[in-house]
Amino acid sequence: MKAFLGAVLTMAVITVAAPSVLGQIGFSAADAGSGTSVRLD
C-alpha cells in the first residue's frame, strides 16, 4: 500500500510541476510542431 501511495504522489507532483519546468527551459509544443524542420506529408 505504501508503494502505491508513493507512486500516486509522485505522479501528482510530476503532473503539477512539468508545465512550469518545461516552460522555464524553453520547451513549447507549438515550437516543436511548426517550423522549417517539420515535415508535412
Secondary structure, 3 states (H helix, E strand, C coil): CHHHHHHHHHHHHHHHHHHHHHHHCCCCHHHHCCCCCCCCC
